[in-house]
């Protein structure tokens, strides 16, 4: 949510900032802006996408090697040119970009107004930059010192980069609860919200921790300190990310590329963790706390959005296979409802970005109460990954499309591995069943490839229903969370209203919605509930609903009932979500494309939700 990129080095900053902003655009695209620092500070900003800013700065000739940029997801104040970042202090000496929320901005603003400060925007960020000016003016302080003192008065979350035209060779950055990465290049530094704009220049990075401040200087100096001014020795890490991972690679949208990457990303997720020939699964992340995890009284999955849907599938897996009680919680609810937790609980945080503010806050609470915290995260080095006691990365590579696809199947794969490992360890699964599920999990990537053979048919069906304004998704058992996920995918990228329901719940209300205008997408792959799903389909047909059914390959019964069927390879029921979600991802993708939507950057959304 909001992307920051800063450059300080010997090359012209501007082209690097624009390129970086494009890479970060998935974090927010309400407005974009840059500040270029020389003898003066020049600020350019525009409502909308980075391309608007680029058009606006077409004739810019600045060669300065110091500057920063911002792409915004609006919190305080509507998306417009004035509210766009960077923001300047009243004396136009200090410029600042910010990701996060300053919660006490109203009282700080009132105090500053009494001192004569004038505010042009509705943002909390403009308050912070003027607070820095006020502190600097009162004591004639260098920028670093003024930033440190200002941040001590701030309540909330921030990742900031600040420049002062009196110190044009210096950038000051700090973070609390919003991410910031420092890239160390050859005589150059990058500061960014994540590693994506950095990776093409360097793979050496430092992840700043909460309440840390960094100062980079043109002479090559880098200092990292706490907000209490205690110098730190930062840990320099090597990034394992390739630039091709950040390109569309010939696909029209990142989302389609990411859907098609899933056979590979799942193989990466299972690499070294599953051996089908020898019949074992293991997760390095579980080893340090093996006994505590195996003897946990309860697992609690906390997550948001699509990751919460993965958690629901995790509940089915853990309870079914490992016989451990599981609760699945929206992180935003969990954090505010004084949950009962003990040291015998294991809290699993599921997050693609590893930065979701609500999930982070839920973890803090769980940690306070003594539960063991396990992370299932995609972004390496992210805040959640660093806060957890233990965890496993899903190794899906960067997910750029705002709608989550490959991260979802990666999360479900990891949860399947965990459930199998626990079930085996706790003796709740027979050896043959354990081996059977392992062998089946190993071939899921090939089965997903087979689903892609249905691409043209799914595209055709999407064309048939693209103009409907509602859709209902039904599934049972393991495929109920898949129905929720299918509905979410459709809503978020095509703005079509959609609901997911357990198929049997239809009679308790949603059936009233069904008429000839309502497409009903039914996931009908569960062998154990097949007859019941057939009855549900008949109930929809009896009310003239249009049925699109996801059926097992070779199905002949539902073919005769449904308007359209999409055949997918059969698999073991606990693993079926990994396959049944693929046609739903493709269906929503094509509907969004037909409706002319920007699939990768749907309105009002951002990839990394770093504010509550
Ligand atoms: C939906 C989607 C969101 C995220 C949610 C949690 O496609 O992407 O619902 O799943 O914002 O994000 P993470 O997983 O990064 O914590």
Boltz pocket constraint, residues with backbone or C-beta under 6 A from the ligand:
constraints:
  - pocket:
      binder: B
      contacts: [[A, 304], [A, 305], [A, 306], [A, 307], [A, 308], [A, 350], [A, 351], [A, 352], [A, 353], [A, 354], [A, 355], [A, 356], [A, 359], [A, 402], [A, 403], [A, 404], [A, 405], [A, 488], [A, 489], [A, 492], [A, 606], [A, 607], [A, 608], [A, 609]]
      max_distance: 6.0
